[in-house]
Amino acid sequence: MTPIPPQVTTPLIKSSKLKEGQSKGFIVGGTNLFIVRHQGKVVAYLNSCPHRKIPLQCLPNQFLDCDKQFIRCSNHAALFTIEHGLCISGPCNHQTLSRVNVEESDDQIYCTIPSA
């Protein structure tokens, strides 16, 4: 049986500060990640394109396409679904972003990542 690494839950931002269609990046314990509010829910992924393992955005907190319907890699123009992180267009087609556990409670958004 593989041991489960210890997890750390970290508050990121007040829920009310992340509006529909917004994204925001964070570095938590050395882990580069971002969150997106889409259709009322918050999802989180590692900020790393599966194609070249480089950050997705060129400008701070700019993870979405101009229509706010897809996550966009600004380096390769790859498009990923917000709900599942699946690449639907670009050099990493059919690959996925790495999901980060995230939850909302008491007007706060938290992420849970393995401790270092």
N, CA, C and O atoms as a Tinker XYZ file with bonds, in Angstrom:
   464  protein
     1  N      0.838000   -1.170000    0.000000    73     2
     2  CA     0.000000    0.000000    0.000000    64     1     3
     3  C      0.892000    1.245000    0.000000    63     2     4     5
     4  O      1.830000    1.345000    0.791000    81     3
     5  N      0.592000    2.186000   -0.890000    73     3     6
     6  CA     1.364000    3.416000   -0.992000    64     5     7
     7  C      0.884000    4.411000    0.057000    63     6     8     9
     8  O     -0.311000    4.693000    0.141000    81     7
     9  N      1.812000    4.949000    0.866000    73     7    10
    10  CA     1.377000    5.930000    1.861000    64     9    11
    11  C      0.898000    7.215000    1.193000    63    10    12    13
    12  O      1.429000    7.630000    0.163000    81    11
    13  N     -0.103000    7.829000    1.789000    73    11    14
    14  CA    -0.633000    9.097000    1.288000    64    13    15
    15  C      0.195000   10.223000    1.901000    63    14    16    17
    16  O      0.328000   10.298000    3.123000    81    15
    17  N      0.757000   11.107000    1.057000    73    15    18
    18  CA     1.568000   12.197000    1.614000    64    17    19
    19  C      0.700000   13.153000    2.427000    63    18    20    21
    20  O     -0.488000   13.310000    2.143000    81    19
    21  N      1.292000   13.791000    3.437000    73    19    22
    22  CA     0.533000   14.772000    4.214000    64    21    23
    23  C      0.025000   15.902000    3.315000    63    22    24    25
    24  O      0.691000   16.304000    2.361000    81    23
    25  N     -1.152000   16.395000    3.637000    73    23    26
    26  CA    -1.779000   17.463000    2.854000    64    25    27
    27  C     -1.814000   18.751000    3.680000    63    26    28    29
    28  O     -1.916000   18.714000    4.906000    81    27
    29  N     -1.730000   19.874000    2.994000    73    27    30
    30  CA    -1.828000   21.174000    3.638000    64    29    31
    31  C     -2.963000   21.943000    2.981000    63    30    32    33
    32  O     -2.992000   22.096000    1.760000    81    31
    33  N     -3.901000   22.427000    3.795000    73    31    34
    34  CA    -4.999000   23.248000    3.291000    64    33    35
    35  C     -4.663000   24.704000    3.576000    63    34    36    37
    36  O     -4.348000   25.071000    4.707000    81    35
    37  N     -4.732000   25.528000    2.535000    73    35    38
    38  CA    -4.318000   26.928000    2.616000    64    37    39
    39  C     -5.424000   27.840000    2.111000    63    38    40    41
    40  O     -5.965000   27.605000    1.031000    81    39
    41  N     -5.776000   28.889000    2.875000    73    39    42
    42  CA    -6.727000   29.868000    2.343000    64    41    43
    43  C     -6.068000   30.682000    1.230000    63    42    44    45
    44  O     -4.922000   31.110000    1.362000    81    43
    45  N     -6.803000   30.895000    0.130000    73    43    46
    46  CA    -6.263000   31.640000   -1.012000    64    45    47
    47  C     -6.808000   33.056000   -1.101000    63    46    48    49
    48  O     -6.046000   34.017000   -1.198000    81    47
    49  N     -8.127000   33.182000   -1.066000    73    47    50
    50  CA    -8.771000   34.471000   -1.320000    64    49    51
    51  C    -10.212000   34.391000   -0.819000    63    50    52    53
    52  O    -10.793000   33.308000   -0.755000    81    51
    53  N    -10.776000   35.526000   -0.470000    73    51    54
    54  CA   -12.201000   35.549000   -0.125000    64    53    55
    55  C    -13.015000   35.188000   -1.361000    63    54    56    57
    56  O    -12.721000   35.658000   -2.460000    81    55
    57  N    -14.026000   34.363000   -1.185000    73    55    58
    58  CA   -14.883000   33.941000   -2.304000    64    57    59
    59  C    -15.460000   35.132000   -3.047000    63    58    60    61
    60  O    -15.548000   35.122000   -4.275000    81    59
    61  N    -15.849000   36.152000   -2.310000    73    59    62
    62  CA   -16.483000   37.326000   -2.916000    64    61    63
    63  C    -15.521000   38.125000   -3.797000    63    62    64    65
    64  O    -15.966000   38.967000   -4.578000    81    63
    65  N    -14.226000   37.882000   -3.690000    73    63    66
    66  CA   -13.232000   38.601000   -4.499000    64    65    67
    67  C    -12.979000   37.953000   -5.861000    63    66    68    69
    68  O    -12.323000   38.547000   -6.717000    81    67
    69  N    -13.498000   36.733000   -6.067000    73    67    70
    70  CA   -13.324000   36.044000   -7.347000    64    69    71
    71  C    -14.681000   35.982000   -8.037000    63    70    72    73
    72  O    -15.516000   35.135000   -7.720000    81    71
    73  N    -14.884000   36.878000   -8.969000    73    71    74
    74  CA   -16.159000   36.990000   -9.683000    64    73    75
    75  C    -16.240000   35.962000  -10.808000    63    74    76    77
    76  O    -15.233000   35.379000  -11.209000    81    75
    77  N    -17.443000   35.752000  -11.303000    73    75    78
    78  CA   -17.679000   34.848000  -12.435000    64    77    79
    79  C    -16.792000   35.251000  -13.614000    63    78    80    81
    80  O    -16.725000   36.427000  -13.974000    81    79
    81  N    -16.115000   34.274000  -14.209000    73    79    82
    82  CA   -15.254000   34.534000  -15.361000    64    81    83
    83  C    -13.888000   35.092000  -15.015000    63    82    84    85
    84  O    -13.139000   35.480000  -15.912000    81    83
    85  N    -13.545000   35.142000  -13.738000    73    83    86
    86  CA   -12.227000   35.633000  -13.337000    64    85    87
    87  C    -11.299000   34.465000  -13.017000    63    86    88    89
    88  O    -11.739000   33.375000  -12.651000    81    87
    89  N    -10.012000   34.725000  -13.166000    73    87    90
    90  CA    -8.982000   33.759000  -12.787000    64    89    91
    91  C     -7.923000   34.489000  -11.975000    63    90    92    93
    92  O     -7.746000   35.700000  -12.109000    81    91
    93  N     -7.219000   33.739000  -11.131000    73    91    94
    94  CA    -6.189000   34.348000  -10.302000    64    93    95
    95  C     -5.131000   33.303000   -9.983000    63    94    96    97
    96  O     -5.445000   32.161000   -9.649000    81    95
    97  N     -3.870000   33.715000  -10.091000    73    95    98
    98  CA    -2.750000   32.828000   -9.810000    64    97    99
    99  C     -2.221000   32.990000   -8.399000    63    98   100   101
   100  O     -2.343000   34.055000   -7.793000    81    99
   101  N     -1.626000   31.914000   -7.879000    73    99   102
   102  CA    -1.050000   31.890000   -6.534000    64   101   103
   103  C      0.182000   31.001000   -6.545000    63   102   104   105
   104  O      0.320000   30.115000   -7.389000    81   103
   105  N      1.069000   31.250000   -5.601000    73   103   106
   106  CA     2.146000   30.315000   -5.307000    64   105   107
   107  C      1.966000   29.922000   -3.850000    63   106   108   109
   108  O      2.035000   30.763000   -2.953000    81   107
   109  N      1.733000   28.633000   -3.626000    73   107   110
   110  CA     1.467000   28.115000   -2.288000    64   109   111
   111  C      2.517000   27.055000   -1.979000    63   110   112   113
   112  O      2.566000   26.010000   -2.628000    81   111
   113  N      3.350000   27.329000   -0.990000    73   111   114
   114  CA     4.376000   26.360000   -0.614000    64   113   115
   115  C      5.251000   25.939000   -1.777000    63   114   116   117
   116  O      5.670000   24.784000   -1.851000    81   115
   117  N      5.533000   26.860000   -2.687000    73   115   118
   118  CA     6.352000   26.569000   -3.854000    64   117   119
   119  C      5.583000   25.990000   -5.031000    63   118   120   121
   120  O      6.166000   25.746000   -6.087000    81   119
   121  N      4.275000   25.766000   -4.864000    73   119   122
   122  CA     3.435000   25.235000   -5.938000    64   121   123
   123  C      2.742000   26.378000   -6.660000    63   122   124   125
   124  O      2.020000   27.158000   -6.040000    81   123
   125  N      2.958000   26.483000   -7.972000    73   123   126
   126  CA     2.366000   27.524000   -8.811000    64   125   127
   127  C      1.013000   27.003000   -9.308000    63   126   128   129
   128  O      0.957000   26.004000  -10.025000    81   127
   129  N     -0.072000   27.681000   -8.928000    73   127   130
   130  CA    -1.410000   27.229000   -9.289000    64   129   131
   131  C     -2.284000   28.420000   -9.638000    63   130   132   133
   132  O     -1.899000   29.570000   -9.427000    81   131
   133  N     -3.474000   28.133000  -10.178000    73   131   134
   134  CA    -4.442000   29.193000  -10.446000    64   133   135
   135  C     -5.842000   28.661000  -10.232000    63   134   136   137
   136  O     -6.096000   27.459000  -10.305000    81   135
   137  N     -6.754000   29.602000   -9.962000    73   135   138
   138  CA    -8.160000   29.266000   -9.772000    64   137   139
   139  C     -8.990000   30.034000  -10.786000    63   138   140   141
   140  O     -8.590000   31.095000  -11.264000    81   139
   141  N    -10.160000   29.475000  -11.106000    73   139   142
   142  CA   -11.100000   30.096000  -12.043000    64   141   143
   143  C    -12.499000   29.908000  -11.486000    63   142   144   145
   144  O    -12.837000   28.827000  -11.003000    81   143
   145  N    -13.324000   30.961000  -11.549000    73   143   146
   146  CA   -14.744000   30.801000  -11.238000    64   145   147
   147  C    -15.474000   30.698000  -12.572000    63   146   148   149
   148  O    -15.410000   31.597000  -13.411000    81   147
   149  N    -16.173000   29.568000  -12.742000    73   147   150
   150  CA   -16.888000   29.296000  -13.991000    64   149   151
   151  C    -18.205000   28.615000  -13.656000    63   150   152   153
   152  O    -18.231000   27.594000  -12.968000    81   151
   153  N    -19.295000   29.186000  -14.146000    73   151   154
   154  CA   -20.640000   28.673000  -13.887000    64   153   155
   155  C    -20.882000   28.502000  -12.392000    63   154   156   157
   156  O    -21.474000   27.519000  -11.947000    81   155
   157  N    -20.408000   29.490000  -11.627000    73   155   158
   158  CA   -20.640000   29.524000  -10.189000    64   157   159
   159  C    -19.723000   28.659000   -9.353000    63   158   160   161
   160  O    -19.772000   28.730000   -8.125000    81   159
   161  N    -18.891000   27.847000   -9.975000    73   159   162
   162  CA   -17.992000   26.955000   -9.242000    64   161   163
   163  C    -16.549000   27.405000   -9.410000    63   162   164   165
   164  O    -16.196000   28.063000  -10.389000    81   163
   165  N    -15.723000   27.037000   -8.436000    73   163   166
   166  CA   -14.296000   27.345000   -8.505000    64   165   167
   167  C    -13.537000   26.059000   -8.804000    63   166   168   169
   168  O    -13.755000   25.032000   -8.163000    81   167
   169  N    -12.643000   26.131000   -9.784000    73   167   170
   170  CA   -11.746000   25.021000  -10.098000    64   169   171
   171  C    -10.315000   25.533000   -9.988000    63   170   172   173
   172  O    -10.065000   26.732000  -10.112000    81   171
   173  N     -9.383000   24.619000   -9.757000    73   171   174
   174  CA    -7.974000   24.997000   -9.619000    64   173   175
   175  C     -7.100000   23.985000  -10.349000    63   174   176   177
   176  O     -7.383000   22.787000  -10.372000    81   175
   177  N     -6.033000   24.503000  -10.942000    73   175   178
   178  CA    -5.073000   23.675000  -11.671000    64   177   179
   179  C     -3.663000   24.166000  -11.378000    63   178   180   181
   180  O     -3.465000   25.315000  -10.983000    81   179
   181  N     -2.687000   23.286000  -11.574000    73   179   182
   182  CA    -1.299000   23.728000  -11.556000    64   181   183
   183  C     -1.079000   24.643000  -12.749000    63   182   184   185
   184  O     -1.624000   24.405000  -13.827000    81   183
   185  N     -0.290000   25.678000  -12.562000    73   183   186
   186  CA     0.006000   26.625000  -13.636000    64   185   187
   187  C      1.172000   26.084000  -14.461000    63   186   188   189
   188  O      2.296000   26.580000  -14.383000    81   187
   189  N      0.873000   25.052000  -15.252000    73   187   190
   190  CA     1.900000   24.396000  -16.055000    64   189   191
   191  C      1.259000   23.768000  -17.283000    63   190   192   193
   192  O      0.395000   22.899000  -17.164000    81   191
   193  N      1.682000   24.209000  -18.462000    73   191   194
   194  CA     1.173000   23.644000  -19.708000    64   193   195
   195  C      1.741000   22.236000  -19.881000    63   194   196   197
   196  O      2.950000   22.052000  -19.742000    81   195
   197  N      0.908000   21.237000  -20.180000    73   195   198
   198  CA     1.427000   19.884000  -20.356000    64   197   199
   199  C      2.361000   19.732000  -21.559000    63   198   200   201
   200  O      3.089000   18.744000  -21.654000    81   199
   201  N      2.345000   20.691000  -22.467000    73   199   202
   202  CA     3.189000   20.623000  -23.662000    64   201   203
   203  C      4.666000   20.835000  -23.330000    63   202   204   205
   204  O      5.518000   20.042000  -23.729000    81   203
   205  N      4.961000   21.910000  -22.599000    73   203   206
   206  CA     6.364000   22.243000  -22.308000    64   205   207
   207  C      6.645000   22.458000  -20.826000    63   206   208   209
   208  O      7.761000   22.820000  -20.452000    81   207
   209  N      5.647000   22.238000  -19.985000    73   207   210
   210  CA     5.804000   22.416000  -18.530000    64   209   211
   211  C      6.225000   23.837000  -18.162000    63   210   212   213
   212  O      7.052000   24.037000  -17.272000    81   211
   213  N      5.650000   24.820000  -18.855000    73   211   214
   214  CA     5.913000   26.227000  -18.563000    64   213   215
   215  C      4.607000   26.883000  -18.129000    63   214   216   217
   216  O      3.532000   26.365000  -18.431000    81   215
   217  N      4.680000   28.034000  -17.415000    73   215   218
   218  CA     3.451000   28.707000  -16.987000    64   217   219
   219  C      2.543000   29.035000  -18.175000    63   218   220   221
   220  O      3.010000   29.314000  -19.280000    81   219
   221  N      1.249000   28.994000  -17.919000    73   219   222
   222  CA     0.251000   29.203000  -18.969000    64   221   223
   223  C      0.110000   30.665000  -19.381000    63   222   224   225
   224  O     -0.168000   30.950000  -20.546000    81   223
   225  N      0.294000   31.589000  -18.452000    73   223   226
   226  CA    -0.007000   32.985000  -18.737000    64   225   227
   227  C      1.261000   33.821000  -18.891000    63   226   228   229
   228  O      2.303000   33.518000  -18.310000    81   227
   229  N      1.143000   34.888000  -19.695000    73   227   230
   230  CA     2.237000   35.857000  -19.830000    64   229   231
   231  C      2.022000   37.045000  -18.898000    63   230   232   233
   232  O      2.983000   37.630000  -18.397000    81   231
   233  N      0.762000   37.399000  -18.669000    73   231   234
   234  CA     0.406000   38.509000  -17.791000    64   233   235
   235  C     -0.221000   37.959000  -16.514000    63   234   236   237
   236  O     -0.872000   36.915000  -16.554000    81   235
   237  N     -0.039000   38.638000  -15.386000    73   235   238
   238  CA    -0.611000   38.142000  -14.132000    64   237   239
   239  C     -2.123000   37.914000  -14.234000    63   238   240   241
   240  O     -2.860000   38.757000  -14.745000    81   239
   241  N     -2.556000   36.775000  -13.743000    73   239   242
   242  CA    -3.982000   36.430000  -13.617000    64   241   243
   243  C     -4.739000   36.363000  -14.936000    63   242   244   245
   244  O     -5.967000   36.448000  -14.933000    81   243
   245  N     -4.052000   36.214000  -16.052000    73   243   246
   246  CA    -4.693000   36.125000  -17.373000    64   245   247
   247  C     -4.616000   34.688000  -17.882000    63   246   248   249
   248  O     -3.770000   34.358000  -18.713000    81   247
   249  N     -5.503000   33.842000  -17.377000    73   247   250
   250  CA    -5.484000   32.423000  -17.726000    64   249   251
   251  C     -6.565000   32.044000  -18.730000    63   250   252   253
   252  O     -6.536000   30.938000  -19.269000    81   251
   253  N     -7.519000   32.935000  -18.993000    73   251   254
   254  CA    -8.657000   32.598000  -19.848000    64   253   255
   255  C     -8.555000   33.254000  -21.215000    63   254   256   257
   256  O     -7.872000   34.262000  -21.388000    81   255
   257  N     -9.252000   32.660000  -22.187000    73   255   258
   258  CA    -9.335000   33.280000  -23.510000    64   257   259
   259  C    -10.206000   34.533000  -23.408000    63   258   260   261
   260  O    -10.805000   34.784000  -22.362000    81   259
   261  N    -10.281000   35.315000  -24.476000    73   259   262
   262  CA   -10.994000   36.599000  -24.421000    64   261   263
   263  C    -12.495000   36.432000  -24.170000    63   262   264   265
   264  O    -13.133000   37.355000  -23.665000    81   263
   265  N    -13.074000   35.277000  -24.511000    73   263   266
   266  CA   -14.496000   35.026000  -24.256000    64   265   267
   267  C    -14.741000   34.391000  -22.889000    63   266   268   269
   268  O    -15.889000   34.161000  -22.509000    81   267
   269  N    -13.677000   34.109000  -22.156000    73   267   270
   270  CA   -13.754000   33.503000  -20.824000    64   269   271
   271  C    -14.462000   32.151000  -20.835000    63   270   272   273
   272  O    -15.158000   31.789000  -19.886000    81   271
   273  N    -14.272000   31.416000  -21.928000    73   271   274
   274  CA   -14.881000   30.091000  -22.063000    64   273   275
   275  C    -13.862000   28.961000  -21.927000    63   274   276   277
   276  O    -14.228000   27.816000  -21.666000    81   275
   277  N    -12.575000   29.293000  -22.106000    73   275   278
   278  CA   -11.524000   28.279000  -22.058000    64   277   279
   279  C    -10.301000   28.828000  -21.332000    63   278   280   281
   280  O    -10.074000   30.037000  -21.304000    81   279
   281  N     -9.524000   27.934000  -20.752000    73   279   282
   282  CA    -8.200000   28.272000  -20.251000    64   281   283
   283  C     -7.285000   28.266000  -21.470000    63   282   284   285
   284  O     -7.354000   27.362000  -22.303000    81   283
   285  N     -6.430000   29.280000  -21.568000    73   283   286
   286  CA    -5.593000   29.422000  -22.756000    64   285   287
   287  C     -4.130000   29.507000  -22.365000    63   286   288   289
   288  O     -3.761000   30.286000  -21.486000    81   287
   289  N     -3.296000   28.708000  -23.014000    73   287   290
   290  CA    -1.850000   28.823000  -22.852000    64   289   291
   291  C     -1.392000   29.956000  -23.759000    63   290   292   293
   292  O     -1.522000   29.869000  -24.980000    81   291
   293  N     -0.863000   31.005000  -23.173000    73   291   294
   294  CA    -0.457000   32.164000  -23.973000    64   293   295
   295  C      0.808000   31.891000  -24.783000    63   294   296   297
   296  O      1.134000   32.660000  -25.686000    81   295
   297  N      1.520000   30.818000  -24.479000    73   295   298
   298  CA     2.737000   30.483000  -25.220000    64   297   299
   299  C      2.463000   29.701000  -26.494000    63   298   300   301
   300  O      3.153000   29.886000  -27.497000    81   299
   301  N      1.449000   28.817000  -26.462000    73   299   302
   302  CA     1.178000   27.935000  -27.599000    64   301   303
   303  C     -0.229000   28.091000  -28.153000    63   302   304   305
   304  O     -0.574000   27.444000  -29.142000    81   303
   305  N     -1.046000   28.932000  -27.538000    73   303   306
   306  CA    -2.450000   29.140000  -27.911000    64   305   307
   307  C     -3.288000   27.876000  -27.728000    63   306   308   309
   308  O     -4.357000   27.755000  -28.326000    81   307
   309  N     -2.821000   26.945000  -26.919000    73   307   310
   310  CA    -3.616000   25.753000  -26.611000    64   309   311
   311  C     -4.828000   26.170000  -25.788000    63   310   312   313
   312  O     -4.737000   27.069000  -24.953000    81   311
   313  N     -5.959000   25.517000  -26.024000    73   311   314
   314  CA    -7.192000   25.782000  -25.285000    64   313   315
   315  C     -7.567000   24.556000  -24.467000    63   314   316   317
   316  O     -7.506000   23.426000  -24.953000    81   315
   317  N     -7.957000   24.796000  -23.214000    73   315   318
   318  CA    -8.342000   23.739000  -22.287000    64   317   319
   319  C     -9.742000   24.028000  -21.758000    63   318   320   321
   320  O    -10.094000   25.184000  -21.525000    81   319
   321  N    -10.541000   22.980000  -21.567000    73   319   322
   322  CA   -11.847000   23.185000  -20.949000    64   321   323
   323  C    -11.638000   23.607000  -19.503000    63   322   324   325
   324  O    -10.728000   23.124000  -18.829000    81   323
   325  N    -12.487000   24.511000  -19.037000    73   323   326
   326  CA   -12.371000   24.968000  -17.655000    64   325   327
   327  C    -12.782000   23.854000  -16.693000    63   326   328   329
   328  O    -12.140000   23.658000  -15.662000    81   327
   329  N    -13.837000   23.130000  -17.021000    73   327   330
   330  CA   -14.375000   22.108000  -16.121000    64   329   331
   331  C    -13.419000   20.950000  -15.872000    63   330   332   333
   332  O    -13.330000   20.461000  -14.746000    81   331
   333  N    -12.699000   20.499000  -16.902000    73   331   334
   334  CA   -11.876000   19.298000  -16.778000    64   333   335
   335  C    -10.402000   19.511000  -17.096000    63   334   336   337
   336  O     -9.596000   18.605000  -16.881000    81   335
   337  N    -10.026000   20.689000  -17.604000    73   335   338
   338  CA    -8.629000   20.953000  -17.948000    64   337   339
   339  C     -8.146000   20.180000  -19.158000    63   338   340   341
   340  O     -6.940000   20.013000  -19.344000    81   339
   341  N     -9.070000   19.705000  -19.987000    73   339   342
   342  CA    -8.731000   18.912000  -21.167000    64   341   343
   343  C     -8.374000   19.823000  -22.335000    63   342   344   345
   344  O     -9.132000   20.734000  -22.668000    81   343
   345  N     -7.225000   19.580000  -22.956000    73   343   346
   346  CA    -6.821000   20.363000  -24.127000    64   345   347
   347  C     -7.657000   19.932000  -25.325000    63   346   348   349
   348  O     -7.698000   18.755000  -25.682000    81   347
   349  N     -8.321000   20.908000  -25.939000    73   347   350
   350  CA    -9.163000   20.625000  -27.105000    64   349   351
   351  C     -8.572000   21.193000  -28.386000    63   350   352   353
   352  O     -9.071000   20.924000  -29.478000    81   351
   353  N     -7.497000   21.989000  -28.250000    73   351   354
   354  CA    -6.864000   22.593000  -29.414000    64   353   355
   355  C     -5.437000   22.988000  -29.055000    63   354   356   357
   356  O     -5.203000   23.617000  -28.023000    81   355
   357  N     -4.488000   22.620000  -29.906000    73   355   358
   358  CA    -3.105000   23.009000  -29.663000    64   357   359
   359  C     -2.177000   21.812000  -29.647000    63   358   360   361
   360  O     -2.605000   20.681000  -29.880000    81   359
   361  N     -0.895000   22.062000  -29.371000    73   359   362
   362  CA     0.116000   21.012000  -29.467000    64   361   363
   363  C     -0.013000   19.916000  -28.408000    63   362   364   365
   364  O      0.603000   18.859000  -28.542000    81   363
   365  N     -0.791000   20.149000  -27.371000    73   363   366
   366  CA    -0.972000   19.128000  -26.328000    64   365   367
   367  C     -2.395000   18.567000  -26.364000    63   366   368   369
   368  O     -2.941000   18.180000  -25.331000    81   367
   369  N     -2.991000   18.527000  -27.559000    73   367   370
   370  CA    -4.364000   18.063000  -27.737000    64   369   371
   371  C     -4.590000   16.730000  -27.016000    63   370   372   373
   372  O     -3.794000   15.801000  -27.147000    81   371
   373  N     -5.673000   16.654000  -26.264000    73   371   374
   374  CA    -6.121000   15.488000  -25.493000    64   373   375
   375  C     -5.341000   15.275000  -24.199000    63   374   376   377
   376  O     -5.627000   14.323000  -23.473000    81   375
   377  N     -4.373000   16.124000  -23.888000    73   375   378
   378  CA    -3.715000   16.059000  -22.587000    64   377   379
   379  C     -4.503000   16.942000  -21.623000    63   378   380   381
   380  O     -5.322000   17.754000  -22.054000    81   379
   381  N     -4.261000   16.791000  -20.330000    73   379   382
   382  CA    -5.000000   17.580000  -19.344000    64   381   383
   383  C     -4.063000   18.344000  -18.420000    63   382   384   385
   384  O     -2.916000   17.960000  -18.193000    81   383
   385  N     -4.596000   19.433000  -17.900000    73   383   386
   386  CA    -3.925000   20.170000  -16.844000    64   385   387
   387  C     -4.033000   19.354000  -15.560000    63   386   388   389
   388  O     -4.940000   18.534000  -15.418000    81   387
   389  N     -3.114000   19.576000  -14.631000    73   387   390
   390  CA    -3.142000   18.874000  -13.342000    64   389   391
   391  C     -4.041000   19.626000  -12.375000    63   390   392   393
   392  O     -3.808000   20.794000  -12.064000    81   391
   393  N     -5.065000   18.940000  -11.909000    73   391   394
   394  CA    -6.069000   19.548000  -11.036000    64   393   395
   395  C     -5.528000   19.689000   -9.619000    63   394   396   397
   396  O     -4.744000   18.862000   -9.152000    81   395
   397  N     -5.961000   20.748000   -8.947000    73   395   398
   398  CA    -5.632000   20.995000   -7.547000    64   397   399
   399  C     -6.945000   20.976000   -6.777000    63   398   400   401
   400  O     -7.939000   21.543000   -7.231000    81   399
   401  N     -6.955000   20.329000   -5.617000    73   399   402
   402  CA    -8.163000   20.308000   -4.793000    64   401   403
   403  C     -8.452000   21.703000   -4.265000    63   402   404   405
   404  O     -7.571000   22.381000   -3.738000    81   403
   405  N     -9.708000   22.121000   -4.418000    73   403   406
   406  CA   -10.119000   23.450000   -3.979000    64   405   407
   407  C    -11.529000   23.347000   -3.410000    63   406   408   409
   408  O    -12.334000   22.535000   -3.866000    81   407
   409  N    -11.821000   24.178000   -2.409000    73   407   410
   410  CA   -13.168000   24.212000   -1.841000    64   409   411
   411  C    -13.483000   25.618000   -1.349000    63   410   412   413
   412  O    -12.590000   26.422000   -1.079000    81   411
   413  N    -14.774000   25.887000   -1.242000    73   411   414
   414  CA   -15.247000   27.169000   -0.717000    64   413   415
   415  C    -15.996000   26.925000    0.578000    63   414   416   417
   416  O    -16.796000   25.995000    0.680000    81   415
   417  N    -15.732000   27.760000    1.559000    73   415   418
   418  CA   -16.413000   27.663000    2.841000    64   417   419
   419  C    -16.310000   29.007000    3.548000    63   418   420   421
   420  O    -15.236000   29.606000    3.601000    81   419
   421  N    -17.427000   29.479000    4.089000    73   419   422
   422  CA   -17.446000   30.727000    4.873000    64   421   423
   423  C    -16.775000   31.885000    4.137000    63   422   424   425
   424  O    -15.906000   32.555000    4.694000    81   423
   425  N    -17.175000   32.121000    2.887000    73   423   426
   426  CA   -16.650000   33.205000    2.042000    64   425   427
   427  C    -15.129000   33.139000    1.874000    63   426   428   429
   428  O    -14.460000   34.168000    1.777000    81   427
   429  N    -14.598000   31.922000    1.841000    73   427   430
   430  CA   -13.161000   31.746000    1.647000    64   429   431
   431  C    -12.942000   30.606000    0.660000    63   430   432   433
   432  O    -13.662000   29.608000    0.682000    81   431
   433  N    -11.935000   30.761000   -0.211000    73   431   434
   434  CA   -11.527000   29.693000   -1.121000    64   433   435
   435  C    -10.226000   29.110000   -0.583000    63   434   436   437
   436  O     -9.272000   29.838000   -0.308000    81   435
   437  N    -10.202000   27.782000   -0.437000    73   435   438
   438  CA    -9.050000   27.062000    0.083000    64   437   439
   439  C     -8.537000   26.088000   -0.971000    63   438   440   441
   440  O     -9.311000   25.562000   -1.770000    81   439
   441  N     -7.231000   25.852000   -0.969000    73   439   442
   442  CA    -6.682000   24.771000   -1.789000    64   441   443
   443  C     -5.977000   23.794000   -0.864000    63   442   444   445
   444  O     -5.510000   24.157000    0.215000    81   443
   445  N     -5.912000   22.551000   -1.307000    73   443   446
   446  CA    -5.219000   21.511000   -0.552000    64   445   447
   447  C     -4.170000   20.891000   -1.462000    63   446   448   449
   448  O     -4.480000   20.368000   -2.533000    81   447
   449  N     -2.923000   20.960000   -1.013000    73   447   450
   450  CA    -1.810000   20.408000   -1.794000    64   449   451
   451  C     -0.955000   19.530000   -0.883000    63   450   452   453
   452  O     -0.987000   19.689000    0.337000    81   451
   453  N     -0.191000   18.603000   -1.468000    73   451   454
   454  CA     0.729000   17.806000   -0.641000    64   453   455
   455  C      1.752000   18.716000    0.037000    63   454   456   457
   456  O      2.240000   19.669000   -0.569000    81   455
   457  N      2.070000   18.422000    1.283000    73   455   458
   458  CA     3.087000   19.222000    1.972000    64   457   459
   459  C      4.465000   18.825000    1.468000    63   458   460   461
   460  O      4.681000   17.700000    1.019000    81   459
   461  N      5.387000   19.767000    1.551000    73   459   462
   462  CA     6.751000   19.521000    1.044000    64   461   463
   463  C      7.545000   18.671000    1.995000    63   462   464
   464  O      8.707000   18.367000    1.729000    81   463
